[in-house]
Amino acid sequence: MNPLAALTLTVLLTLSACGQKGALFLPTEPAAAQRATLIQTLRPGPPAQAPAPVSAASAPASSASSPATTP
């Protein structure tokens, strides 16, 4: 089979097989709040902890912020 024909057939089958009918929307009913999000579906397990914000006092000073003076 011609590679271009195989690629075209693959693309057409992929696009036709999505299964979604009608307009896309974000559900707002209360039952939707209990459903898993896409990230939770892709990474099952406990939710990841967000990294703690770094305060200016604990952040190391970069060398670009203060010019070094050399004799």
Steps between C-alpha positions, in 0.01 A plus 500: 500500500618850417634673817300814422179297463570320829559830678184651353295196602643510854421870539145458370430203730644685799291810438180308439535280808502766773142417605410851623159612380381859533670804643776478759420655839620507858247328728373714786256267677591391858574142391778631275691630802566140613645385167871464442678769302721419203815528711354267765411252226849506351677483838294281733583514868498766768503861379843651462608757756551848363852631560529752780545858378851638538515822697745776413676462836578130452588520129871512426619824345610464141835631392331707228309708756807656658812576299820361635781746559849373443817697577 
